[in-house]
């Protein structure tokens, strides 16, 4: 790392922790959506599809927040070193089909999308956690 003052390191670490908190919230909502999705596949109908999609809308809102906070984190990191982190979005194009043409094929497709986003968020959380630990290490050296 270049010459960094403690203030820049603290700002970046705080921003990384904020992103981790948002990721944890999104993972919780995804788990709920996944549970509704499993119910929807095996015995659900329009109600379970709507509940699942409601949770996925909540996840999308959180993903927008994560993307915004990642942008801020990248700004903080620019003050410290060359490092960037990418954002995410969930594909909601199949919502109409999932709710109104409720069938096992769209239910399984949505379930697969949920799993992909869950995995991406877990990978992002690992990356952000590693970054926060590096920032803490730098702070403790000063």
N, C-alpha and C positions, 0 to 999 in steps of 0.2 A: 504494500500500500504506500501511496505517496505520503508526503507530510500531511497529516490530518490533525485538525484540532479536535479536542474532546467534544465540543458542541456539535460538530458535523457528525461525528460517530454516534452520539446520543440521538440526534434527530433521525438518522438512518435506522438505528436499532428500534426506536419507538415506532417508526413507520412500518418496519418489518413485522413487529409484534401486532400492529393493527391489522395488517394483511393476514397474518396467521389466525387472528380472532375471526375475521370474516370468512376465511376458508373453513374453519371449524363449524361456524354457523351453517354454511352452505352444505357441508358434508352431512350435518344433522338433518337438514331438509331433504337432501338426496336420499338418505336412508329411509325417511318417512315415505317419500315418493316411491322408492323401490318396494317397500312393504305394500303400499297401495297397488303398485304394479303387479306384484305377485298375486294379490287377491283378485285383481282385475283379470289376469290371465286365466285363473282357475274357476272363478265363480262370480266375477263382477259383471257390471253392466254400465250404463251411462253414469250412475252415481259414483262408482269407484273410479271411472275414467276422469270425471270432473274433479274429484278429490285429488287424484294423482296430478292432474294438470294444474290444479291450484298450487300444490306444493312446488311443481316445476316452475311456475311463474314466480314464486317466492325465491327459488334458486336463481332464476334469471336476474331478478332484482339484485340479489347478493353478488352474482357474477359481474354485473355492471359496476357495483360498488368496489369489488375486488379489482377490476380493470382500472377504475379511476385511481384507487389507492396504489396500485402497482405503478401507474404513471408517476404519481408523486414520489414513490420509492425510487424509481429510476432517476428522478431529479435529484434526490438526496444522494444517490450513489454517484452521480456525475461529479459531485463535490469531492468525492473520496477516491474513486477509481473507475476504470472502464468496466462496467458490468450492467447488463440489462436483463429484464425478466419480461416475458410475453404474457398477454392476457388470454381470456377464454370467452366463449359464448356457447349457449346451448341451442341446438337446432329445434325451433318450435314449429317448423313447417308442417309437421304431421299432426298437429293438434286437432284440426278439423276432422281428419280421418279417424283419429284415435277416439274422439268423443262421439261423433255422429255415425261413423261406419264401424262401430265397435266390433272388432273381430280379433281373433288370436294372432293373426299375422302382424297387425299394427301394434297390438299390445306387446308382442315379443320385440318388435323393432324399437319401440320406445324404451323398453326395459334394457335393451342393448345400449341405447344412447345414454341412459342413466348410468350404466356401468362404466362406459367410456369417460364420461365427465367425472365420475367419482375417482377413477384412476388418475386422470389428469390433475385433479385437485390434490390428490394425495402426493403426486410427484412434485407439484408446485409447492406444497407445504414442506416437503423434505428440502427442496431447494432454498426456500425462504428460511427455514429453521437452520440450515447450514450457514446461510448468510448471517443470521442473527448471532449465531455462535462465533463466527469469525469477527463480527463487530464487537461482541463482548470481549473476546480475546484481545483485540486491539485496545479497547477501553481499559482493560486491566493492566496492559503493559505501560500505560501512561502514568 
